[in-house]
């Protein structure tokens, strides 16, 4: 019905339909608690399934090394058939989350008009969220840090050590960020033998399940949020963490590793034929 920005229907039936929809949105729809926008309708498996389709472009320009296949099968094996009496955590950091405030207050949704928001904004500081997603339970451990160096990362590992029950092996999945491989981080690992580190292949951070949690946080809470201070930003993220942990959804992997490997090889064969 809408063909361009600023276009407004003149047909009487179209106008009636438009006002019916906006009236219902304004009167009946309720914003989910702790969210900055209504989530899009999800397919039955969208909240629990990871798909590798978005990784193809990132892998086409990389060489399929010998380590790619073993690492892929290792991580997928943790998702599909986790070890008994163990905890599988997907860990990463979302750095430089900005507390953005709009230069003017936005106008709310009302019959006949969509909600509005200014294009320009003011920055009120940044924070970094370290998160660990429990793949089996769907719960998230989160901590805020001002920076994301190896010192902050070790502090977060200590928080994980305190949160996981004693006596359980902890399998932790990371990407290849240099902080995760710092010598002091490796020294920390030597002091805590119940921790086992698993690193994703190069340019394959899409294998890390916690990235899905970060995507939901961005879309549902941060993208259209207004935060006048770091405290407001962290409070909003805390509400999202609480909502996630109150209604956890275990992560379920369904993609076939053999199909991923075959797709990567086809991409490299195409590159070889071009060059």
Backbone bond lengths (Angstrom), bond angles and torsions (degrees), N, CA, C in turn:
res aa  C-N    CA-C-N  psi(-1)  N-CA   C-N-CA  omega(-1)  CA-C   N-CA-C  phi
1 X - - - 1.446 - - 1.527 110.25 -
2 X 1.361 117.34 -41.48 1.441 120.32 178.88 1.524 108.99 -92.10
3 X 1.331 116.54 120.11 1.454 120.23 -175.91 1.523 113.23 -99.71
4 X 1.301 117.79 -22.76 1.458 120.52 -179.05 1.515 108.58 -158.49
5 X 1.316 116.10 162.24 1.463 120.26 178.17 1.530 109.55 -61.63
6 X 1.316 116.09 133.16 1.445 120.76 -179.55 1.521 113.63 89.30
7 X 1.344 116.86 -8.96 1.460 119.21 179.49 1.517 109.66 -74.38
8 X 1.319 118.05 136.37 1.457 121.59 178.66 1.527 108.19 -132.83
9 X 1.326 118.62 132.29 1.462 120.66 -175.43 1.532 111.39 -67.64
10 X 1.299 114.69 142.75 1.466 119.98 178.80 1.513 111.49 -108.37
11 X 1.315 117.04 -14.51 1.461 119.75 178.76 1.529 109.17 -67.34
12 X 1.333 117.31 135.67 1.464 121.49 -175.08 1.524 111.88 -62.23
13 X 1.328 117.05 -42.66 1.470 120.01 179.99 1.524 111.08 -64.30
14 X 1.343 115.52 -40.05 1.464 118.62 179.02 1.523 111.27 -65.22
15 X 1.333 117.39 -38.96 1.457 120.93 177.76 1.523 111.72 -62.98
16 X 1.323 116.48 -42.31 1.460 119.85 179.36 1.525 110.75 -62.34
17 X 1.323 115.41 -43.97 1.459 119.25 179.81 1.522 110.84 -62.72
18 X 1.337 116.26 -42.70 1.460 120.18 -179.94 1.524 111.30 -60.19
19 X 1.326 117.28 -47.03 1.462 120.08 -178.29 1.520 111.99 -68.70
20 X 1.325 117.71 -32.40 1.466 120.01 175.47 1.517 110.53 -62.83
21 X 1.331 116.21 -44.39 1.464 120.30 -179.24 1.525 110.67 -64.91
22 X 1.331 117.34 -45.99 1.472 120.44 -178.29 1.526 111.74 -66.93
23 X 1.339 116.45 -37.61 1.467 119.52 177.31 1.519 111.37 -62.62
24 X 1.320 114.61 -44.20 1.467 117.82 179.65 1.522 110.85 -65.00
25 X 1.357 116.72 -40.23 1.461 119.94 179.02 1.521 110.85 -61.75
26 X 1.326 116.43 -42.45 1.467 120.19 -176.33 1.520 112.76 -72.14
27 X 1.338 117.21 -32.89 1.465 120.49 -172.67 1.528 113.77 -95.76
28 X 1.340 117.13 -36.11 1.459 119.40 -168.63 1.515 113.94 -107.38
29 X 1.332 118.06 -33.59 1.457 118.63 -176.84 1.508 109.75 -72.44
30 X 1.326 114.60 141.63 1.465 120.11 179.26 1.510 108.45 -120.71
31 X 1.329 114.80 134.94 1.447 119.95 178.18 1.523 109.65 -69.76
32 X 1.373 118.78 129.61 1.460 120.29 176.59 1.520 109.86 -59.74
33 X 1.334 118.48 139.72 1.466 120.73 -177.75 1.520 111.77 -60.28
34 X 1.333 115.40 135.69 1.448 120.25 177.53 1.505 114.84 79.75
35 X 1.340 118.29 2.55 1.455 120.45 -177.95 1.517 110.14 -109.66
36 X 1.327 116.70 149.65 1.443 121.53 179.63 1.513 113.02 -92.71
37 X 1.332 118.08 -7.80 1.453 121.97 -179.79 1.514 108.83 -158.27
38 X 1.337 116.99 163.55 1.456 119.63 176.66 1.517 108.89 -75.00
39 X 1.345 117.45 133.62 1.462 118.47 177.25 1.514 110.91 -70.09
40 X 1.324 115.82 148.97 1.452 119.70 176.12 1.517 109.82 -70.11
41 X 1.334 116.99 151.13 1.469 118.37 176.85 1.514 109.96 -60.00
42 X 1.310 114.76 134.93 1.458 120.13 -178.78 1.513 110.17 -106.13
43 X 1.306 115.06 148.97 1.459 119.30 172.21 1.518 108.31 -71.64
44 X 1.350 118.96 163.11 1.468 120.06 -176.33 1.511 113.61 -55.06
45 X 1.329 117.30 -28.64 1.456 118.23 -175.31 1.520 113.16 -109.05
46 X 1.339 117.75 2.00 1.460 118.80 -172.31 1.520 112.44 -68.04
47 X 1.334 117.94 -29.78 1.454 119.63 -177.86 1.521 112.51 -82.88
48 X 1.341 116.17 -8.12 1.455 117.50 -175.13 1.527 113.03 -123.87
49 X 1.313 117.43 -1.88 1.447 119.62 -170.50 1.517 111.03 -120.24
50 X 1.311 116.98 136.16 1.455 121.51 174.04 1.514 108.77 -106.79
51 X 1.311 116.22 139.04 1.458 120.92 -179.65 1.516 109.35 -122.87
52 X 1.327 118.61 140.97 1.459 120.94 -177.77 1.512 113.67 -86.61
53 X 1.348 119.15 7.60 1.446 119.08 -172.14 1.527 112.55 -63.13
54 X 1.372 116.01 -27.71 1.448 118.49 -176.77 1.514 112.59 -82.15
55 X 1.334 117.82 -1.47 1.458 119.66 -175.82 1.513 112.68 -93.68
56 X 1.334 117.91 -10.68 1.457 119.10 -169.65 1.519 112.46 -60.03
57 X 1.325 116.81 -48.77 1.458 119.09 -177.09 1.520 111.80 -61.75
58 X 1.340 115.63 -34.59 1.457 118.30 -179.35 1.512 112.54 -70.90
59 X 1.316 117.28 -22.45 1.456 120.06 -176.45 1.518 113.23 -97.33
60 X 1.314 117.74 -17.08 1.462 119.19 -174.64 1.512 113.28 -62.83
61 X 1.329 116.10 -31.38 1.456 119.11 -176.75 1.528 112.26 -93.49
62 X 1.319 117.25 6.25 1.460 120.56 -179.06 1.525 110.19 -109.18
63 X 1.310 114.77 153.42 1.454 120.04 178.63 1.515 109.07 -82.91
64 X 1.339 116.22 135.90 1.465 121.11 178.25 1.523 107.89 -77.50
65 X 1.313 115.81 92.05 1.462 120.11 -176.57 1.519 110.74 -77.58
66 X 1.311 113.71 168.92 1.468 119.83 179.69 1.521 110.37 -63.99
67 X 1.333 118.24 -29.20 1.458 121.04 -175.73 1.526 112.87 -78.72
68 X 1.337 118.23 -15.55 1.460 119.37 -175.49 1.526 111.65 -62.90
69 X 1.319 116.39 -51.73 1.473 120.34 -174.64 1.530 111.61 -63.45
70 X 1.351 120.00 -48.48 1.473 118.60 178.47 1.523 113.49 -60.28
71 X 1.342 116.93 -40.38 1.465 119.31 -179.97 1.525 111.07 -67.11
72 X 1.326 115.98 -40.39 1.461 119.60 177.97 1.525 110.64 -59.86
73 X 1.318 116.83 -49.74 1.470 120.34 -178.38 1.527 111.31 -66.45
74 X 1.319 116.92 -34.29 1.466 120.81 179.17 1.530 110.61 -62.97
75 X 1.341 116.74 -48.47 1.462 120.19 -176.52 1.516 111.22 -71.54
76 X 1.334 117.15 -43.21 1.463 119.48 178.14 1.530 110.12 -62.55
77 X 1.336 116.63 -35.63 1.462 119.88 177.00 1.524 112.03 -61.88
78 X 1.330 117.53 -36.63 1.467 120.61 176.77 1.525 110.99 -65.36
79 X 1.342 116.88 -36.73 1.456 120.29 179.17 1.529 112.16 -71.40
80 X 1.317 115.67 -44.17 1.470 120.44 -172.25 1.521 111.96 -82.28
81 X 1.336 116.82 -41.33 1.470 120.79 -175.95 1.528 108.74 -136.73
82 X 1.325 117.72 74.01 1.475 119.88 -176.95 1.527 111.22 -66.71
83 X 1.330 116.70 150.66 1.472 119.94 179.50 1.532 111.33 -63.22
84 X 1.318 115.65 150.63 1.461 120.82 177.83 1.530 109.92 -70.08
85 X 1.326 115.50 148.84 1.474 122.63 178.15 1.537 111.52 55.65
86 X 1.315 115.95 38.30 1.462 120.52 -179.56 1.524 109.59 -137.39
87 X 1.318 114.85 160.09 1.465 122.27 176.11 1.523 108.05 -115.69
88 X 1.325 116.61 131.54 1.465 121.81 178.05 1.525 107.95 -108.50
89 X 1.328 116.60 118.55 1.460 122.14 -178.25 1.527 110.20 -117.75
90 X 1.301 115.74 132.52 1.463 122.41 172.89 1.529 107.04 -100.58
91 X 1.319 116.68 117.83 1.466 121.79 -168.69 1.530 110.73 -122.06
92 X 1.309 115.79 137.71 1.463 121.84 173.57 1.526 108.38 -165.48
93 X 1.333 115.91 175.09 1.452 120.37 176.98 1.526 109.50 -123.88
94 X 1.323 114.84 141.74 1.467 120.71 172.03 1.514 106.18 -104.28
95 X 1.317 115.40 103.54 1.463 120.39 -170.75 1.525 112.06 -91.26
96 X 1.318 114.52 157.29 1.471 122.34 173.03 1.530 113.11 54.69
97 X 1.334 116.54 47.15 1.468 120.03 173.59 1.525 107.19 -74.81
98 X 1.316 116.97 122.36 1.457 121.17 -173.43 1.532 112.33 -92.17
99 X 1.321 115.26 135.81 1.462 120.83 171.38 1.526 107.39 -87.86
100 X 1.333 116.24 97.80 1.456 121.91 -173.79 1.521 110.65 -102.97
101 X 1.316 115.05 131.75 1.461 122.04 174.82 1.523 107.80 -118.33
102 X 1.329 117.16 137.32 1.465 120.82 179.91 1.529 110.20 -76.41
103 X 1.323 115.79 151.71 1.460 119.87 -179.06 1.526 112.49 -69.18
104 X 1.352 116.56 -23.29 1.458 121.72 176.01 1.520 108.48 -139.25
105 X 1.330 118.24 148.50 1.464 120.06 179.18 1.535 111.20 -61.67
106 X 1.318 116.16 141.12 1.455 120.03 176.35 1.523 111.03 -77.37
107 X 1.316 114.81 155.86 1.461 120.26 178.58 1.522 108.79 -94.22
108 X 1.333 118.35 135.50 1.470 120.76 -175.81 1.527 112.15 -74.62
109 X 1.311 114.31 165.45 1.458 121.10 175.05 1.526 109.94 -66.46
110 X 1.325 117.10 135.77 1.450 121.82 177.54 1.523 108.82 -150.15
111 X 1.315 118.46 162.89 1.469 119.77 179.75 1.531 111.17 -56.41
112 X 1.321 115.30 125.36 1.454 121.17 178.92 1.506 114.99 89.94
113 X 1.345 118.73 -3.46 1.455 120.64 -178.75 1.518 110.64 -149.77
114 X 1.322 116.20 134.92 1.457 121.14 176.62 1.525 109.68 -78.92
115 X 1.314 115.53 160.69 1.450 119.57 174.38 1.524 110.97 -64.44
116 X 1.309 117.54 146.04 1.459 121.53 -177.20 1.523 110.90 -122.85
117 X 1.333 115.04 159.48 1.456 121.40 178.62 1.522 108.32 -156.33
118 X 1.319 117.05 137.44 1.462 119.89 -178.80 1.527 110.63 -68.65
119 X 1.331 115.52 152.79 1.464 120.14 -178.94 1.526 111.78 -79.82
120 X 1.325 117.86 -23.70 1.459 120.21 -178.75 1.529 110.29 -99.02
121 X 1.315 115.47 161.29 1.460 120.00 -172.06 1.518 110.68 -152.52
122 X 1.334 115.27 170.40 1.461 122.82 175.48 1.527 108.24 -118.90
123 X 1.325 115.94 137.82 1.464 120.66 177.79 1.522 109.77 -91.19
124 X 1.329 115.06 132.85 1.468 120.45 -179.95 1.519 111.94 -119.75
125 X 1.330 115.61 31.10 1.457 119.79 178.35 1.514 112.16 109.32
126 X 1.312 115.76 172.21 1.465 122.17 -179.85 1.526 110.14 -135.29
127 X 1.319 114.75 160.27 1.461 121.12 174.91 1.523 108.36 -144.59
128 X 1.310 116.16 163.62 1.466 122.29 178.12 1.520 108.81 -120.82
129 X 1.320 115.84 129.49 1.462 121.28 179.25 1.525 109.72 -103.51
130 X 1.320 116.63 117.60 1.457 122.24 170.34 1.527 107.36 -91.73
131 X 1.327 117.02 131.03 1.463 120.30 -176.07 1.522 110.70 -136.68
132 X 1.329 114.70 144.26 1.461 121.93 175.97 1.527 107.91 -128.90
133 X 1.327 116.50 114.31 1.457 122.31 -179.87 1.519 109.92 -92.58
134 X 1.325 116.39 121.25 1.467 121.19 173.76 1.524 107.84 -77.15
135 X 1.309 116.29 108.48 1.459 121.38 -172.62 1.529 111.72 -62.40
136 X 1.315 117.94 -36.85 1.458 121.15 -175.93 1.528 111.99 -77.57
137 X 1.315 117.63 -34.60 1.471 121.29 -176.28 1.522 113.21 -100.34
138 X 1.324 117.57 -27.53 1.460 120.61 -176.89 1.516 113.97 85.77
139 X 1.327 117.73 4.02 1.464 120.94 178.95 1.523 110.71 -87.24
140 X 1.338 115.73 157.02 1.462 121.19 -174.13 1.524 109.90 -126.05
141 X 1.332 115.56 134.12 1.462 122.52 170.87 1.524 106.74 -99.88
142 X 1.322 117.38 125.60 1.463 120.76 -177.03 1.513 112.43 -129.99
143 X 1.327 116.60 141.59 1.460 122.69 176.19 1.530 108.98 -141.13
144 X 1.343 115.97 145.36 1.460 121.08 178.13 1.523 109.97 -98.65
145 X 1.326 115.43 140.39 1.462 122.00 174.16 1.529 107.84 -137.74
146 X 1.318 115.66 151.58 1.459 119.40 178.10 1.525 112.10 -76.29
147 X 1.329 116.20 -27.81 1.463 120.61 179.96 1.524 108.69 -132.35
148 X 1.336 116.24 175.89 1.461 118.53 -179.59 1.537 110.31 -133.73
149 X 1.330 114.03 56.32 1.459 121.15 175.57 1.525 109.57 -92.67
150 X 1.341 115.98 -177.39 1.461 118.66 -179.87 1.529 110.92 -66.79
151 X 1.351 117.68 -28.39 1.467 119.24 178.91 1.532 111.00 -62.85
152 X 1.336 116.12 -46.13 1.466 119.80 179.07 1.528 110.76 -67.41
153 X 1.312 115.74 -35.82 1.461 119.12 -179.77 1.528 111.42 -65.18
154 X 1.306 116.89 -39.66 1.467 120.44 177.80 1.527 110.45 -65.82
155 X 1.331 116.87 -38.41 1.470 119.35 175.76 1.522 110.66 -60.61
156 X 1.317 117.18 -38.37 1.465 119.58 178.62 1.524 111.00 -69.75
157 X 1.321 117.28 -37.91 1.473 119.58 175.80 1.528 110.40 -61.43
158 X 1.320 117.18 -37.74 1.465 119.95 176.75 1.526 111.04 -64.03
159 X 1.348 116.81 -36.38 1.462 120.18 177.27 1.528 110.63 -66.05
160 X 1.331 116.56 -38.36 1.472 119.99 176.85 1.525 110.24 -65.11
161 X 1.318 116.02 -43.46 1.467 120.65 179.31 1.529 110.70 -57.82
162 X 1.328 117.44 -39.42 1.460 120.96 -179.99 1.526 111.97 -73.77
163 X 1.339 117.80 -28.01 1.463 120.85 -175.05 1.521 113.44 -85.43
164 X 1.329 117.79 -29.23 1.471 120.87 -177.03 1.524 109.13 -83.86
165 X 1.334 117.96 132.03 1.470 120.55 -179.26 1.524 112.88 -55.64
166 X 1.317 114.68 144.35 1.460 120.47 179.47 1.527 109.67 -65.14
167 X 1.322 115.91 143.16 1.458 120.72 176.95 1.517 114.28 97.71
168 X 1.323 118.28 -6.62 1.466 121.24 179.42 1.523 110.56 -103.28
169 X 1.330 115.13 138.07 1.450 120.43 172.73 1.526 108.60 -73.04
170 X 1.335 116.89 140.26 1.469 121.65 -176.71 1.529 108.60 -116.70
171 X 1.321 116.51 110.83 1.463 121.69 175.20 1.532 107.68 -94.83
172 X 1.322 116.49 120.76 1.462 122.09 -175.20 1.525 109.34 -115.81
173 X 1.334 116.08 129.03 1.461 122.41 -179.16 1.529 108.49 -104.73
174 X 1.339 116.05 125.44 1.463 122.69 179.62 1.522 109.61 -124.41
175 X 1.360 114.32 165.52 1.457 118.64 165.52 1.530 108.27 -93.61
176 X 1.330 117.32 -169.87 1.462 120.99 -172.70 1.527 113.50 -95.58
177 X 1.303 117.43 23.45 1.461 120.52 176.53 1.531 109.01 -58.85
178 X 1.340 116.61 137.18 1.466 121.12 -173.23 1.523 112.50 -57.47
179 X 1.336 117.16 -33.76 1.464 120.69 179.49 1.524 111.68 -57.96
180 X 1.316 116.79 -35.25 1.466 120.64 -177.08 1.533 112.41 -72.08
181 X 1.350 116.56 -14.28 1.466 120.22 -177.73 1.529 112.05 -116.74
182 X 1.312 115.45 14.55 1.458 119.59 -178.75 1.537 110.35 -61.38
183 X 1.330 118.50 144.41 1.476 120.59 179.54 1.531 113.58 -52.94
184 X 1.326 118.03 -36.74 1.465 119.31 179.43 1.528 111.43 -71.33
185 X 1.311 117.02 -28.60 1.467 119.64 174.39 1.520 109.94 -69.14
186 X 1.327 116.89 -41.24 1.469 120.36 176.79 1.526 111.01 -64.91
187 X 1.336 116.55 -36.38 1.466 119.55 176.47 1.526 110.45 -65.64
188 X 1.335 117.15 -37.57 1.469 120.81 176.18 1.526 109.76 -61.36
189 X 1.340 116.86 -41.46 1.465 121.08 179.71 1.525 111.11 -61.40
190 X 1.313 117.58 -37.02 1.470 120.63 179.38 1.530 110.98 -65.00
191 X 1.329 117.10 -29.34 1.469 120.59 -179.15 1.528 112.11 -81.03
192 X 1.316 117.17 -17.44 1.471 121.06 -179.08 1.533 108.97 -125.05
193 X 1.334 116.58 82.59 1.477 120.27 -173.07 1.524 114.39 -66.53
194 X 1.338 118.91 -14.05 1.468 118.21 -179.82 1.531 111.96 -78.25
195 X 1.328 116.63 -8.89 1.463 120.71 177.33 1.524 109.93 -90.58
196 X 1.330 115.47 135.60 1.463 122.39 176.54 1.526 107.42 -125.28
197 X 1.330 117.12 122.71 1.462 121.52 -177.96 1.526 110.58 -94.79
198 X 1.327 116.34 138.56 1.460 123.26 175.70 1.528 107.33 -128.36
199 X 1.322 117.16 124.97 1.458 121.31 -178.36 1.528 110.50 -105.66
200 X 1.329 115.34 136.98 1.465 119.62 177.31 1.529 109.27 -69.83
201 X 1.338 118.20 157.62 1.467 119.84 174.75 1.530 110.99 -63.53
202 X 1.310 116.57 162.88 1.462 121.16 177.65 1.522 110.73 -59.62
203 X 1.321 116.13 136.06 1.478 123.34 -179.49 1.518 112.15 60.95
204 X 1.311 117.32 31.11 1.465 120.59 179.93 1.521 110.97 -133.15
205 X 1.328 117.22 40.68 1.463 119.65 178.50 1.524 111.43 -66.66
206 X 1.363 117.33 -13.84 1.466 120.73 175.73 1.527 111.70 -62.37
207 X 1.346 116.58 -16.39 1.467 119.91 176.89 1.526 112.11 -72.80
208 X 1.322 116.77 -17.65 1.458 121.20 -176.04 1.525 109.90 -82.00
209 X 1.325 117.37 116.03 1.466 121.59 -172.11 1.522 113.19 -63.63
210 X 1.331 117.70 -27.01 1.460 119.77 -177.48 1.527 111.86 -66.66
211 X 1.338 117.99 -18.13 1.463 120.17 177.20 1.532 110.78 -61.77
212 X 1.320 117.23 -31.90 1.457 120.33 176.39 1.519 112.13 -65.06
213 X 1.330 116.27 -38.37 1.466 120.08 176.19 1.527 110.68 -64.05
214 X 1.326 117.14 -43.07 1.468 120.24 178.59 1.529 111.09 -62.37
215 X 1.320 116.68 -38.26 1.465 119.88 179.48 1.528 110.86 -63.78
216 X 1.332 117.15 -42.93 1.470 120.17 177.81 1.523 111.23 -64.74
217 X 1.327 116.80 -41.43 1.462 120.63 178.16 1.523 110.80 -58.87
218 X 1.310 116.78 -43.92 1.465 120.78 -178.63 1.524 111.32 -66.24
219 X 1.328 117.01 -47.73 1.461 120.85 -174.84 1.523 112.36 -70.64
220 X 1.333 116.58 -40.05 1.459 119.71 -171.24 1.533 114.01 -93.29
221 X 1.341 116.76 -19.83 1.470 116.55 -175.70 1.525 114.47 -127.58
222 X 1.323 117.42 -38.22 1.456 119.29 -171.42 1.525 113.60 -92.77
223 X 1.319 117.18 -34.10 1.468 120.68 -168.09 1.525 112.93 -58.73
224 X 1.306 118.66 -43.82 1.457 122.08 -178.65 1.529 111.96 -112.81
225 X 1.312 115.65 19.08 1.460 119.41 -178.34 1.521 112.46 -79.34
226 X 1.323 115.87 156.63 1.468 123.51 174.74 1.522 107.25 -122.50
227 X 1.341 116.55 118.30 1.454 121.66 -174.54 1.532 108.79 -128.65
228 X 1.318 115.80 116.57 1.455 120.70 -176.10 1.520 112.92 -87.17
229 X 1.323 116.55 -6.71 1.461 120.33 178.45 1.520 108.51 -160.76
230 X 1.334 115.97 168.91 1.457 120.27 176.22 1.522 111.61 -64.83
231 X 1.329 115.83 -32.79 1.468 119.51 179.08 1.531 110.19 -62.44
232 X 1.329 117.08 -43.36 1.466 120.20 178.31 1.522 110.94 -63.11
233 X 1.339 116.68 -41.41 1.465 120.60 179.26 1.526 110.79 -62.41
234 X 1.323 117.27 -48.04 1.458 120.45 -178.35 1.524 111.65 -67.43
235 X 1.332 117.04 -33.93 1.463 120.28 176.26 1.525 110.93 -63.93
236 X 1.329 116.37 -41.65 1.466 120.37 178.84 1.526 111.11 -64.87
237 X 1.341 117.11 -42.11 1.467 120.04 178.29 1.520 110.10 -66.27
238 X 1.338 117.36 -38.01 1.466 120.31 177.99 1.522 111.38 -60.96
239 X 1.341 117.00 -40.41 1.462 119.82 177.81 1.527 110.93 -62.84
240 X 1.322 115.59 -39.85 1.470 119.25 178.58 1.529 110.49 -65.39
241 X 1.323 117.22 -40.09 1.467 120.57 176.90 1.523 111.22 -62.79
242 X 1.332 116.22 -43.29 1.468 119.94 179.53 1.527 110.49 -63.18
243 X 1.344 116.61 -44.69 1.468 120.07 178.83 1.528 110.95 -61.01
244 X 1.335 116.37 -40.90 1.468 120.15 179.10 1.519 111.05 -64.18
245 X 1.324 117.67 -42.90 1.463 121.09 -177.75 1.530 112.51 -76.42
246 X 1.332 117.33 -23.56 1.466 119.82 175.89 1.524 111.72 -74.16
247 X 1.317 116.78 -28.47 1.470 121.16 179.50 1.533 109.00 -132.59
248 X 1.336 117.02 66.82 1.471 119.83 -174.20 1.524 111.94 -72.68
249 X 1.325 114.56 147.60 1.465 121.32 177.65 1.526 108.18 -126.39
250 X 1.318 117.87 111.87 1.469 120.52 -179.45 1.527 111.57 -56.58
251 X 1.314 115.33 144.58 1.456 120.82 178.99 1.525 109.27 -79.35
252 X 1.316 116.56 131.05 1.469 122.00 -179.49 1.521 108.56 -124.21
253 X 1.312 116.47 121.22 1.465 121.91 178.68 1.524 109.17 -94.47
254 X 1.336 117.27 131.57 1.467 120.67 -178.37 1.525 113.59 -123.71
255 X 1.331 118.23 -12.78 1.465 120.21 -177.10 1.522 110.78 -70.95
256 X 1.329 116.35 141.90 1.464 122.67 -179.83 1.531 109.12 -83.60
257 X 1.334 118.90 120.55 1.475 120.39 -179.74 1.528 112.51 -58.72
258 X 1.334 117.86 -35.70 1.464 120.08 -179.80 1.526 111.23 -62.20
259 X 1.328 117.49 -36.60 1.461 120.43 178.38 1.533 110.93 -69.51
260 X 1.327 116.66 -35.93 1.469 119.89 176.94 1.522 109.99 -63.38
261 X 1.338 115.78 -47.72 1.470 120.12 -179.01 1.528 110.56 -62.31
262 X 1.339 116.49 -41.96 1.464 119.80 179.33 1.526 111.23 -63.43
263 X 1.331 117.32 -39.47 1.463 120.64 179.51 1.524 111.12 -65.74
264 X 1.326 116.72 -40.17 1.460 120.36 178.78 1.522 110.47 -64.72
265 X 1.311 116.70 -42.71 1.469 120.02 179.89 1.520 111.52 -64.81
266 X 1.335 116.85 -38.93 1.463 119.29 176.93 1.523 110.58 -62.69
267 X 1.321 115.99 -38.99 1.456 119.05 178.45 1.517 112.06 -63.14
268 X 1.329 117.29 -41.51 1.456 119.82 179.02 1.524 112.55 -70.34
269 X 1.308 116.38 -33.23 1.461 118.90 175.75 1.531 110.51 -64.57
270 X 1.336 116.08 -38.37 1.467 119.52 177.04 1.517 110.66 -65.05
271 X 1.333 117.16 -43.06 1.470 120.61 178.13 1.520 111.24 -62.16
272 X 1.327 116.19 -41.97 1.461 119.36 179.82 1.522 111.71 -63.39
273 X 1.329 115.99 -36.86 1.467 119.26 179.63 1.528 111.75 -69.49
274 X 1.342 116.41 -29.59 1.464 120.31 179.19 1.520 110.63 -74.87
275 X 1.328 115.68 -42.84 1.457 120.13 -175.67 1.521 111.55 -92.81
